[in-house]
């Protein structure tokens, strides 16, 4: 872990890019009933039940020191 932290602390060098990648599985959900609109002095009311609408994965590739990032979504998990 210390090696990773030391790598992040190095100054930016375009000849040796620091590329990071992460994957996040996402569960797609929808309301089972429409939320009730807010009234004065009350918060939005939502039902705790939901309808599952599938899943997907988000992939993030970034070069943080250069200010570059790319996000890609796939329809299903890998």
Residue, then its C-alpha position, 0 to 999 in steps of 0.5 A: x500500500x505504501x508503494x501505491x501512495x508513493x506513486x500517487x505522490x510523484x510529480x506529473x510526467x507525461x512520459x509516464x502517465x498515472x492511469x487509474x481504473x475502477x468498476x462499480x456495479x449498479x442496480x437499476x431501480x424504479x418506484x413501485x408507486x409514484x412519490x407523493x408531492x410535497x406539501x408545505x412543511x412536509x418532506x417528499x413521501x416515497x414508498x420503500x418498495x421498488x421495482x428492479x429494472x436490471x443492472x449495469x456496470x460503470x467503468x472509470x478510467x482516469x489520469x488524475x494529474x492530467x485532468x483526463x477521465x473516461x466513463x463507460x457503461x455496460x449493460x450487464x456485469x462482467 
